[in-house]
Amino acid sequence: MRRMCAWCGKDLGGKEPSDDPRVTSTICGDCAGRLLAYRKPVLVVSREWARLYEELVEMLKDRPEIEVVLDRREPTEGEGAGTDWRGPDRRRGRQPFSLE
């Protein structure tokens, strides 16, 4: 079985010599390093505390690895505004296989 990087497509060789033509995906060391370079902590300030946004940015200016963002999502209408999800539920639907 051959291993390929799912990000860059680099052929990473096989786990052991075989005639198995199947391919499995993984991530190579270079792509894993690039992924880690983009990961950093993010402080999300809710609309409820928006008045503190500028103060938090000022407090954390010496910590450039921490990004401060203001939550700009619009609350949904109706009861429980801002707490109930109105998007599609991807957990429901046709099962990929049947137990019948």
Buried (B, 14 or more C-beta within 10 A) or exposed (E): EBBBBEBEEBEBEBEEEEEEEEEEEEBBEEBEEEEEEEEEEEEEBEBEEEEBBEEBBEEBEEEEEBEBEBEEEEEEEEEEEEEEEEEEEEEEEEEEEEEE
